[in-house]
Amino acid sequence: MARQKFIAGNWKMNTTKAVAVELAKGIAKAAPAGVATGIAPPFVYLDAVAQAISGSGVLLGAQDVYFEKSGAFTGEISVDMLKDLGVKFVLAGHSERRHVLMESSELTAKKADAIYAGGLILIHCVGEKLEERDGNQTLEVVQAQLNELTAKMDDPDRLVIAYEPVWAIGTGRTATDAQAQEVHAFIRQAIAKMWNPDFADRVRIQYGGSMKPDNAKGLLGQPDVDGGLIGGAALKADSFLAIVNAGL
């Protein structure tokens, strides 16, 4: 079946309020209808960005969340708080949460469960580090991270997998089209075993390793690459929109 491409911009710890609003307005104004488009600004700008994209088809996303519903968790943000601001999707397991902030697989699984159980779209990030790829452990690592998901996540429209080879994030290196397709195909096969083939055929799998305007068309042309989770190239409307349009 034909899966609509989903391009999501992860702004990470970047922008000011004014820059965030201007960037959001630029994306909302020109995003084509044929591609699902989302942006995930820093928490502190979610409300302002929500207003900037109001009335457009652009989805508001969050970069992280805590798994508890409420309570004495200083500095944390709940799913209900995000929903209150109009957030539609949330990332879990981004490589920087796993490897820079040292979040465990157990914590990632709890966050993923909270996002999905809260009715939001879960973008679950998986991917290997350079030494794991060089050690031929890519598929083993990816499978272990897919195992953080549960069978009760039974709506393929609310489960998105983002394959982000850690060695290709912010390094200038990018997986070749064939390398990306190989892992994306494995992910779809793994989902078919964990759920069923029809479910797997409907789940979107994004590529998240330094996708840019000049390589987007080739990557998005692969049969199992259903979009992109964009970092640096999402911080300028022109480059982000060029990637979005490559998904048409």
ChimeraX commands (.cxc) that place a marker at each C-alpha (Angstrom):
marker #1 position 0.00,0.00,0.00 radius 0.5
marker #1 position 1.04,3.60,-0.49 radius 0.5
marker #1 position 2.19,5.20,2.74 radius 0.5
marker #1 position 2.08,8.99,2.96 radius 0.5
marker #1 position 5.54,10.36,3.65 radius 0.5
marker #1 position 6.04,11.98,7.06 radius 0.5
marker #1 position 8.79,14.59,7.40 radius 0.5
marker #1 position 9.38,15.84,10.95 radius 0.5
marker #1 position 11.79,18.57,11.99 radius 0.5
marker #1 position 13.56,18.15,15.33 radius 0.5
marker #1 position 14.85,21.58,16.33 radius 0.5
marker #1 position 16.73,20.19,19.36 radius 0.5
marker #1 position 18.14,22.91,21.70 radius 0.5
marker #1 position 18.08,25.66,19.08 radius 0.5
marker #1 position 16.23,28.88,18.18 radius 0.5
marker #1 position 14.91,31.81,20.17 radius 0.5
marker #1 position 11.20,32.51,20.52 radius 0.5
marker #1 position 11.27,35.02,17.66 radius 0.5
marker #1 position 13.26,32.69,15.39 radius 0.5
marker #1 position 11.01,29.74,16.27 radius 0.5
marker #1 position 7.85,31.67,15.39 radius 0.5
marker #1 position 9.27,32.96,12.11 radius 0.5
marker #1 position 10.52,29.50,11.14 radius 0.5
marker #1 position 7.19,27.89,12.01 radius 0.5
marker #1 position 5.24,30.48,10.01 radius 0.5
marker #1 position 7.49,29.97,6.99 radius 0.5
marker #1 position 6.99,26.22,7.09 radius 0.5
marker #1 position 3.25,26.43,7.69 radius 0.5
marker #1 position 2.80,28.84,4.79 radius 0.5
marker #1 position 4.49,26.64,2.20 radius 0.5
marker #1 position 4.18,23.02,3.36 radius 0.5
marker #1 position 2.50,20.95,0.63 radius 0.5
marker #1 position -0.65,18.99,1.41 radius 0.5
marker #1 position 0.64,15.71,-0.01 radius 0.5
marker #1 position 3.23,15.08,2.72 radius 0.5
marker #1 position 2.62,14.85,6.47 radius 0.5
marker #1 position 4.80,17.59,7.96 radius 0.5
marker #1 position 5.67,18.16,11.61 radius 0.5
marker #1 position 7.97,20.32,13.71 radius 0.5
marker #1 position 9.25,19.73,17.23 radius 0.5
marker #1 position 10.53,22.96,18.83 radius 0.5
marker #1 position 12.00,23.24,22.33 radius 0.5
marker #1 position 9.43,22.88,25.14 radius 0.5
marker #1 position 9.53,26.59,26.01 radius 0.5
marker #1 position 8.38,27.60,22.52 radius 0.5
marker #1 position 5.62,25.01,22.02 radius 0.5
marker #1 position 2.80,27.43,22.78 radius 0.5
marker #1 position 4.17,30.17,20.51 radius 0.5
marker #1 position 4.83,27.73,17.68 radius 0.5
marker #1 position 1.36,26.21,18.09 radius 0.5
marker #1 position -0.12,29.65,17.48 radius 0.5
marker #1 position 2.20,30.24,14.52 radius 0.5
marker #1 position 1.05,27.08,12.72 radius 0.5
marker #1 position -2.61,27.34,13.73 radius 0.5
marker #1 position -4.93,26.63,10.82 radius 0.5
marker #1 position -2.26,24.87,8.78 radius 0.5
marker #1 position -1.75,21.15,8.29 radius 0.5
marker #1 position 1.62,21.17,10.08 radius 0.5
marker #1 position 1.72,18.90,13.14 radius 0.5
marker #1 position 3.17,20.14,16.41 radius 0.5
marker #1 position 5.62,17.76,18.07 radius 0.5
marker #1 position 7.66,17.50,21.25 radius 0.5
marker #1 position 11.21,16.22,21.55 radius 0.5
marker #1 position 10.74,14.31,24.79 radius 0.5
marker #1 position 8.30,13.63,27.64 radius 0.5
marker #1 position 8.25,11.99,31.07 radius 0.5
marker #1 position 6.20,8.84,31.59 radius 0.5
marker #1 position 4.37,9.80,34.80 radius 0.5
marker #1 position 1.00,11.57,34.50 radius 0.5
marker #1 position 1.79,14.19,37.18 radius 0.5
marker #1 position 3.55,14.64,40.51 radius 0.5
marker #1 position 6.78,15.68,42.16 radius 0.5
marker #1 position 9.08,15.37,39.15 radius 0.5
marker #1 position 10.88,18.68,39.03 radius 0.5
marker #1 position 11.65,19.88,35.52 radius 0.5
marker #1 position 9.66,17.18,33.75 radius 0.5
marker #1 position 6.77,17.45,31.28 radius 0.5
marker #1 position 3.78,15.08,31.06 radius 0.5
marker #1 position 1.85,13.81,28.06 radius 0.5
marker #1 position -1.27,15.66,29.22 radius 0.5
marker #1 position 0.67,18.93,29.41 radius 0.5
marker #1 position 1.81,18.44,25.82 radius 0.5
marker #1 position -1.70,17.60,24.65 radius 0.5
marker #1 position -2.95,20.76,26.37 radius 0.5
marker #1 position -0.69,22.75,24.02 radius 0.5
marker #1 position -1.85,20.93,20.90 radius 0.5
marker #1 position 1.08,18.52,20.53 radius 0.5
marker #1 position 0.33,15.64,18.15 radius 0.5
marker #1 position 3.56,13.61,18.14 radius 0.5
marker #1 position 6.45,12.97,20.52 radius 0.5
marker #1 position 9.89,11.44,20.08 radius 0.5
marker #1 position 11.13,8.59,22.26 radius 0.5
marker #1 position 14.58,7.07,22.30 radius 0.5
marker #1 position 16.36,9.71,20.25 radius 0.5
marker #1 position 20.07,8.86,20.09 radius 0.5
marker #1 position 20.98,11.98,22.06 radius 0.5
marker #1 position 18.66,10.91,24.87 radius 0.5
marker #1 position 20.15,7.42,24.80 radius 0.5
marker #1 position 23.83,8.21,24.35 radius 0.5
marker #1 position 24.39,11.79,25.52 radius 0.5
marker #1 position 21.90,11.91,28.38 radius 0.5
marker #1 position 22.36,8.19,29.07 radius 0.5
marker #1 position 18.70,7.23,29.25 radius 0.5
marker #1 position 18.20,3.50,29.66 radius 0.5
marker #1 position 16.20,1.18,27.45 radius 0.5
marker #1 position 13.79,0.70,30.36 radius 0.5
marker #1 position 13.14,4.44,30.63 radius 0.5
marker #1 position 12.75,4.75,26.87 radius 0.5
marker #1 position 10.17,1.97,26.90 radius 0.5
marker #1 position 8.18,3.71,29.63 radius 0.5
marker #1 position 8.21,6.98,27.70 radius 0.5
marker #1 position 7.14,5.25,24.48 radius 0.5
marker #1 position 4.29,3.55,26.32 radius 0.5
marker #1 position 3.14,6.84,27.87 radius 0.5
marker #1 position 3.18,8.64,24.51 radius 0.5
marker #1 position 1.14,5.98,22.76 radius 0.5
marker #1 position -1.24,5.38,25.69 radius 0.5
marker #1 position -1.86,9.13,25.80 radius 0.5
marker #1 position -3.28,9.05,22.27 radius 0.5
marker #1 position -0.36,10.78,20.56 radius 0.5
marker #1 position 1.76,9.70,17.61 radius 0.5
marker #1 position 4.90,7.97,18.86 radius 0.5
marker #1 position 8.08,8.43,16.84 radius 0.5
marker #1 position 10.30,5.70,18.27 radius 0.5
marker #1 position 13.96,6.21,17.38 radius 0.5
marker #1 position 16.33,3.30,16.82 radius 0.5
marker #1 position 19.86,3.10,15.48 radius 0.5
marker #1 position 23.41,1.97,16.00 radius 0.5
marker #1 position 26.65,3.69,16.95 radius 0.5
marker #1 position 29.72,3.57,14.70 radius 0.5
marker #1 position 31.43,0.79,16.65 radius 0.5
marker #1 position 28.24,-1.27,16.50 radius 0.5
marker #1 position 27.98,-0.89,12.73 radius 0.5
marker #1 position 31.66,-1.72,12.32 radius 0.5
marker #1 position 31.11,-4.74,14.55 radius 0.5
marker #1 position 28.21,-5.97,12.36 radius 0.5
marker #1 position 25.77,-5.44,15.24 radius 0.5
marker #1 position 23.40,-3.04,13.49 radius 0.5
marker #1 position 20.42,-5.36,13.18 radius 0.5
marker #1 position 20.90,-6.76,16.69 radius 0.5
marker #1 position 20.93,-3.25,18.18 radius 0.5
marker #1 position 17.91,-2.13,16.18 radius 0.5
marker #1 position 15.92,-5.23,17.17 radius 0.5
marker #1 position 16.69,-4.67,20.86 radius 0.5
marker #1 position 15.39,-1.10,20.57 radius 0.5
marker #1 position 12.26,-2.25,18.72 radius 0.5
marker #1 position 11.66,-4.62,21.63 radius 0.5
marker #1 position 10.96,-1.53,23.76 radius 0.5
marker #1 position 7.58,-1.40,22.01 radius 0.5
marker #1 position 4.56,-3.45,23.04 radius 0.5
marker #1 position 1.83,-5.29,21.16 radius 0.5
marker #1 position -0.85,-2.98,22.61 radius 0.5
marker #1 position 0.49,-0.26,20.28 radius 0.5
marker #1 position -1.97,-1.50,17.69 radius 0.5
marker #1 position -2.69,1.61,15.61 radius 0.5
marker #1 position -0.19,1.83,12.72 radius 0.5
marker #1 position -1.14,5.47,12.15 radius 0.5
marker #1 position 0.20,6.36,15.62 radius 0.5
marker #1 position 3.40,4.31,15.53 radius 0.5
marker #1 position 6.32,5.69,13.53 radius 0.5
marker #1 position 9.83,4.26,13.62 radius 0.5
marker #1 position 12.78,6.56,12.95 radius 0.5
marker #1 position 15.99,4.82,11.95 radius 0.5
marker #1 position 18.86,7.11,12.88 radius 0.5
marker #1 position 22.34,5.67,12.40 radius 0.5
marker #1 position 24.12,7.49,15.21 radius 0.5
marker #1 position 27.33,7.65,13.20 radius 0.5
marker #1 position 25.54,9.76,10.58 radius 0.5
marker #1 position 24.06,12.45,12.82 radius 0.5
marker #1 position 25.82,15.79,12.70 radius 0.5
marker #1 position 28.97,14.20,11.31 radius 0.5
marker #1 position 28.48,15.00,7.65 radius 0.5
marker #1 position 28.33,11.26,6.96 radius 0.5
marker #1 position 25.12,9.78,5.62 radius 0.5
marker #1 position 24.06,6.21,5.05 radius 0.5
marker #1 position 23.84,5.41,1.37 radius 0.5
marker #1 position 20.40,4.86,-0.10 radius 0.5
marker #1 position 21.09,1.12,-0.09 radius 0.5
marker #1 position 22.32,1.10,3.54 radius 0.5
marker #1 position 19.21,2.96,4.66 radius 0.5
marker #1 position 16.91,0.68,2.70 radius 0.5
marker #1 position 18.57,-2.44,4.11 radius 0.5
marker #1 position 17.87,-1.44,7.71 radius 0.5
marker #1 position 14.41,-0.05,6.94 radius 0.5
marker #1 position 13.47,-3.35,5.27 radius 0.5
marker #1 position 14.74,-5.23,8.33 radius 0.5
marker #1 position 12.65,-2.99,10.60 radius 0.5
marker #1 position 9.52,-3.68,8.56 radius 0.5
marker #1 position 10.20,-7.41,8.66 radius 0.5
marker #1 position 10.74,-7.22,12.43 radius 0.5
marker #1 position 7.46,-5.33,12.90 radius 0.5
marker #1 position 5.68,-7.96,10.79 radius 0.5
marker #1 position 6.92,-10.63,13.20 radius 0.5
marker #1 position 6.09,-8.57,16.30 radius 0.5
marker #1 position 2.60,-7.65,15.02 radius 0.5
marker #1 position 1.59,-8.90,11.57 radius 0.5
marker #1 position 2.46,-8.20,7.91 radius 0.5
marker #1 position -0.54,-5.90,7.28 radius 0.5
marker #1 position 0.32,-3.79,10.34 radius 0.5
marker #1 position 3.96,-3.60,9.25 radius 0.5
marker #1 position 2.94,-2.52,5.76 radius 0.5
marker #1 position 1.10,0.48,7.21 radius 0.5
marker #1 position 3.73,1.66,9.72 radius 0.5
marker #1 position 5.87,4.54,8.51 radius 0.5
marker #1 position 9.63,4.28,8.92 radius 0.5
marker #1 position 11.56,7.55,8.78 radius 0.5
marker #1 position 15.26,7.98,8.06 radius 0.5
marker #1 position 17.01,10.21,10.59 radius 0.5
marker #1 position 20.68,10.42,9.71 radius 0.5
marker #1 position 21.62,13.77,8.17 radius 0.5
marker #1 position 18.94,13.92,5.49 radius 0.5
marker #1 position 19.43,17.08,3.45 radius 0.5
marker #1 position 17.92,18.60,0.31 radius 0.5
marker #1 position 20.64,17.09,-1.88 radius 0.5
marker #1 position 20.18,13.50,-0.69 radius 0.5
marker #1 position 16.49,13.49,0.27 radius 0.5
marker #1 position 15.12,12.40,-3.09 radius 0.5
marker #1 position 17.30,9.30,-3.24 radius 0.5
marker #1 position 16.59,8.27,0.33 radius 0.5
marker #1 position 12.86,8.94,0.09 radius 0.5
marker #1 position 12.74,6.99,-3.15 radius 0.5
marker #1 position 13.60,3.75,-1.37 radius 0.5
marker #1 position 10.63,1.38,-0.97 radius 0.5
marker #1 position 10.78,1.24,2.83 radius 0.5
marker #1 position 11.81,4.84,3.58 radius 0.5
marker #1 position 8.60,6.67,4.46 radius 0.5
marker #1 position 9.92,10.05,5.53 radius 0.5
marker #1 position 12.62,11.75,7.53 radius 0.5
marker #1 position 13.42,12.94,11.03 radius 0.5
marker #1 position 15.37,16.08,10.22 radius 0.5
marker #1 position 17.82,17.86,12.52 radius 0.5
marker #1 position 20.10,20.62,11.23 radius 0.5
marker #1 position 18.34,21.02,7.89 radius 0.5
marker #1 position 15.06,21.67,9.74 radius 0.5
marker #1 position 16.35,24.96,11.18 radius 0.5
marker #1 position 15.90,26.82,7.92 radius 0.5
marker #1 position 12.52,26.89,6.21 radius 0.5
marker #1 position 13.95,26.64,2.69 radius 0.5
marker #1 position 16.06,23.54,3.33 radius 0.5
marker #1 position 13.35,21.83,5.39 radius 0.5
marker #1 position 10.68,22.52,2.78 radius 0.5
marker #1 position 12.98,21.23,0.04 radius 0.5
marker #1 position 13.12,17.90,1.91 radius 0.5
marker #1 position 9.36,17.91,2.44 radius 0.5
marker #1 position 8.79,18.51,-1.27 radius 0.5
marker #1 position 11.15,15.66,-2.11 radius 0.5
marker #1 position 8.59,13.41,-0.48 radius 0.5
marker #1 position 5.84,14.27,-2.94 radius 0.5
marker link #1:1,2 radius 0.2
marker link #1:2,3 radius 0.2
marker link #1:3,4 radius 0.2
marker link #1:4,5 radius 0.2
marker link #1:5,6 radius 0.2
marker link #1:6,7 radius 0.2
marker link #1:7,8 radius 0.2
marker link #1:8,9 radius 0.2
marker link #1:9,10 radius 0.2
marker link #1:10,11 radius 0.2
marker link #1:11,12 radius 0.2
marker link #1:12,13 radius 0.2
marker link #1:13,14 radius 0.2
marker link #1:14,15 radius 0.2
marker link #1:15,16 radius 0.2
marker link #1:16,17 radius 0.2
marker link #1:17,18 radius 0.2
marker link #1:18,19 radius 0.2
marker link #1:19,20 radius 0.2
marker link #1:20,21 radius 0.2
marker link #1:21,22 radius 0.2
marker link #1:22,23 radius 0.2
marker link #1:23,24 radius 0.2
marker link #1:24,25 radius 0.2
marker link #1:25,26 radius 0.2
marker link #1:26,27 radius 0.2
marker link #1:27,28 radius 0.2
marker link #1:28,29 radius 0.2
marker link #1:29,30 radius 0.2
marker link #1:30,31 radius 0.2
marker link #1:31,32 radius 0.2
marker link #1:32,33 radius 0.2
marker link #1:33,34 radius 0.2
marker link #1:34,35 radius 0.2
marker link #1:35,36 radius 0.2
marker link #1:36,37 radius 0.2
marker link #1:37,38 radius 0.2
marker link #1:38,39 radius 0.2
marker link #1:39,40 radius 0.2
marker link #1:40,41 radius 0.2
marker link #1:41,42 radius 0.2
marker link #1:42,43 radius 0.2
marker link #1:43,44 radius 0.2
marker link #1:44,45 radius 0.2
marker link #1:45,46 radius 0.2
marker link #1:46,47 radius 0.2
marker link #1:47,48 radius 0.2
marker link #1:48,49 radius 0.2
marker link #1:49,50 radius 0.2
marker link #1:50,51 radius 0.2
marker link #1:51,52 radius 0.2
marker link #1:52,53 radius 0.2
marker link #1:53,54 radius 0.2
marker link #1:54,55 radius 0.2
marker link #1:55,56 radius 0.2
marker link #1:56,57 radius 0.2
marker link #1:57,58 radius 0.2
marker link #1:58,59 radius 0.2
marker link #1:59,60 radius 0.2
marker link #1:60,61 radius 0.2
marker link #1:61,62 radius 0.2
marker link #1:62,63 radius 0.2
marker link #1:63,64 radius 0.2
marker link #1:64,65 radius 0.2
marker link #1:65,66 radius 0.2
marker link #1:66,67 radius 0.2
marker link #1:67,68 radius 0.2
marker link #1:68,69 radius 0.2
marker link #1:69,70 radius 0.2
marker link #1:70,71 radius 0.2
marker link #1:71,72 radius 0.2
marker link #1:72,73 radius 0.2
marker link #1:73,74 radius 0.2
marker link #1:74,75 radius 0.2
marker link #1:75,76 radius 0.2
marker link #1:76,77 radius 0.2
marker link #1:77,78 radius 0.2
marker link #1:78,79 radius 0.2
marker link #1:79,80 radius 0.2
marker link #1:80,81 radius 0.2
marker link #1:81,82 radius 0.2
marker link #1:82,83 radius 0.2
marker link #1:83,84 radius 0.2
marker link #1:84,85 radius 0.2
marker link #1:85,86 radius 0.2
marker link #1:86,87 radius 0.2
marker link #1:87,88 radius 0.2
marker link #1:88,89 radius 0.2
marker link #1:89,90 radius 0.2
marker link #1:90,91 radius 0.2
marker link #1:91,92 radius 0.2
marker link #1:92,93 radius 0.2
marker link #1:93,94 radius 0.2
marker link #1:94,95 radius 0.2
marker link #1:95,96 radius 0.2
marker link #1:96,97 radius 0.2
marker link #1:97,98 radius 0.2
marker link #1:98,99 radius 0.2
marker link #1:99,100 radius 0.2
marker link #1:100,101 radius 0.2
marker link #1:101,102 radius 0.2
marker link #1:102,103 radius 0.2
marker link #1:103,104 radius 0.2
marker link #1:104,105 radius 0.2
marker link #1:105,106 radius 0.2
marker link #1:106,107 radius 0.2
marker link #1:107,108 radius 0.2
marker link #1:108,109 radius 0.2
marker link #1:109,110 radius 0.2
marker link #1:110,111 radius 0.2
marker link #1:111,112 radius 0.2
marker link #1:112,113 radius 0.2
marker link #1:113,114 radius 0.2
marker link #1:114,115 radius 0.2
marker link #1:115,116 radius 0.2
marker link #1:116,117 radius 0.2
marker link #1:117,118 radius 0.2
marker link #1:118,119 radius 0.2
marker link #1:119,120 radius 0.2
marker link #1:120,121 radius 0.2
marker link #1:121,122 radius 0.2
marker link #1:122,123 radius 0.2
marker link #1:123,124 radius 0.2
marker link #1:124,125 radius 0.2
marker link #1:125,126 radius 0.2
marker link #1:126,127 radius 0.2
marker link #1:127,128 radius 0.2
marker link #1:128,129 radius 0.2
marker link #1:129,130 radius 0.2
marker link #1:130,131 radius 0.2
marker link #1:131,132 radius 0.2
marker link #1:132,133 radius 0.2
marker link #1:133,134 radius 0.2
marker link #1:134,135 radius 0.2
marker link #1:135,136 radius 0.2
marker link #1:136,137 radius 0.2
marker link #1:137,138 radius 0.2
marker link #1:138,139 radius 0.2
marker link #1:139,140 radius 0.2
marker link #1:140,141 radius 0.2
marker link #1:141,142 radius 0.2
marker link #1:142,143 radius 0.2
marker link #1:143,144 radius 0.2
marker link #1:144,145 radius 0.2
marker link #1:145,146 radius 0.2
marker link #1:146,147 radius 0.2
marker link #1:147,148 radius 0.2
marker link #1:148,149 radius 0.2
marker link #1:149,150 radius 0.2
marker link #1:150,151 radius 0.2
marker link #1:151,152 radius 0.2
marker link #1:152,153 radius 0.2
marker link #1:153,154 radius 0.2
marker link #1:154,155 radius 0.2
marker link #1:155,156 radius 0.2
marker link #1:156,157 radius 0.2
marker link #1:157,158 radius 0.2
marker link #1:158,159 radius 0.2
marker link #1:159,160 radius 0.2
marker link #1:160,161 radius 0.2
marker link #1:161,162 radius 0.2
marker link #1:162,163 radius 0.2
marker link #1:163,164 radius 0.2
marker link #1:164,165 radius 0.2
marker link #1:165,166 radius 0.2
marker link #1:166,167 radius 0.2
marker link #1:167,168 radius 0.2
marker link #1:168,169 radius 0.2
marker link #1:169,170 radius 0.2
marker link #1:170,171 radius 0.2
marker link #1:171,172 radius 0.2
marker link #1:172,173 radius 0.2
marker link #1:173,174 radius 0.2
marker link #1:174,175 radius 0.2
marker link #1:175,176 radius 0.2
marker link #1:176,177 radius 0.2
marker link #1:177,178 radius 0.2
marker link #1:178,179 radius 0.2
marker link #1:179,180 radius 0.2
marker link #1:180,181 radius 0.2
marker link #1:181,182 radius 0.2
marker link #1:182,183 radius 0.2
marker link #1:183,184 radius 0.2
marker link #1:184,185 radius 0.2
marker link #1:185,186 radius 0.2
marker link #1:186,187 radius 0.2
marker link #1:187,188 radius 0.2
marker link #1:188,189 radius 0.2
marker link #1:189,190 radius 0.2
marker link #1:190,191 radius 0.2
marker link #1:191,192 radius 0.2
marker link #1:192,193 radius 0.2
marker link #1:193,194 radius 0.2
marker link #1:194,195 radius 0.2
marker link #1:195,196 radius 0.2
marker link #1:196,197 radius 0.2
marker link #1:197,198 radius 0.2
marker link #1:198,199 radius 0.2
marker link #1:199,200 radius 0.2
marker link #1:200,201 radius 0.2
marker link #1:201,202 radius 0.2
marker link #1:202,203 radius 0.2
marker link #1:203,204 radius 0.2
marker link #1:204,205 radius 0.2
marker link #1:205,206 radius 0.2
marker link #1:206,207 radius 0.2
marker link #1:207,208 radius 0.2
marker link #1:208,209 radius 0.2
marker link #1:209,210 radius 0.2
marker link #1:210,211 radius 0.2
marker link #1:211,212 radius 0.2
marker link #1:212,213 radius 0.2
marker link #1:213,214 radius 0.2
marker link #1:214,215 radius 0.2
marker link #1:215,216 radius 0.2
marker link #1:216,217 radius 0.2
marker link #1:217,218 radius 0.2
marker link #1:218,219 radius 0.2
marker link #1:219,220 radius 0.2
marker link #1:220,221 radius 0.2
marker link #1:221,222 radius 0.2
marker link #1:222,223 radius 0.2
marker link #1:223,224 radius 0.2
marker link #1:224,225 radius 0.2
marker link #1:225,226 radius 0.2
marker link #1:226,227 radius 0.2
marker link #1:227,228 radius 0.2
marker link #1:228,229 radius 0.2
marker link #1:229,230 radius 0.2
marker link #1:230,231 radius 0.2
marker link #1:231,232 radius 0.2
marker link #1:232,233 radius 0.2
marker link #1:233,234 radius 0.2
marker link #1:234,235 radius 0.2
marker link #1:235,236 radius 0.2
marker link #1:236,237 radius 0.2
marker link #1:237,238 radius 0.2
marker link #1:238,239 radius 0.2
marker link #1:239,240 radius 0.2
marker link #1:240,241 radius 0.2
marker link #1:241,242 radius 0.2
marker link #1:242,243 radius 0.2
marker link #1:243,244 radius 0.2
marker link #1:244,245 radius 0.2
marker link #1:245,246 radius 0.2
marker link #1:246,247 radius 0.2
marker link #1:247,248 radius 0.2
view
